[in-house]
């Protein structure tokens, strides 16, 4: 079940797996009745997975630099 996943387990998953789990958790949160324990657990799971996705994307931005654009020399210089 998605609700019982720990932070350590979420950190071992790939970005595609996390995105799939986020979609499933968000769907389950939409199906749950508000103001119940199940709804609170579903919303907490969505928040934990979203945090793991954000951390993974930030790490990828640091590890994979954007290509630099090299300006062409101006004529006459």
N, C-alpha and C positions, 0 to 999 in steps of 0.2 A: 504494500500500500504506500502511496506517495507520502502520506502524513508522517510515517515513522522514519523517514530518511534523515540521517544526521548530516551535519555540515561536512564531516570528513568524507562521507559517502558521496555527497553532492560534488565535492572537489575532485573526485576521481572520474566523474563522467565527462563525456565529450560535450562540446557546445551544441551539437545537433540533438543529442540525447536530452540535454537540459531544456532545449527549446520545445521538444516534444512533451516532456514532463510538465513544462509550464502550461502548454496548451491544455493538457489533460486536467491539471489541477484547477485551471481557470474554469474549465467546463464543469468540473465537479462542484466548484464553489457556486457557479450559477444555478446548478440543480438543487443545491442544499437550501433548506428553509432558513431564512435569516433568524437571528437571535437564538440559535441552537448551538450546542457544543460541536456538532459536525460542521456547521458553517464556520465557526471560529477556527477550527482545525484546518479547514480548507483554505481560508484566507491566510492563515499563518504559513501554510505550505507554499502558497503562491508567492508570498513575500520572501520566504527563504530561497526559493528557486530563482526569483528575479534578482535577488542579491548575488547569488552564485553566478548568474549569467553576466551581470554587470561587472563583477570582479574578473571573470574570465575574459570578457571583451576588453577590459582595461589592460589586462596582462598581454593580450595579443597586440594591442596598439603599441605597447612598449617594446615587445620583442620583435615585431615586424615593422621596421621603419618605412615611411612612405618614400617613394622614389623622388629624388630631387630633380628639379628641372634645371638644366644647364642652359644659360642664356647664350644665344649665338653672338659672336663678336660683331660689333657695329662696323659698317664699312667706313674707312677713312681713319681708323685708329691704329 
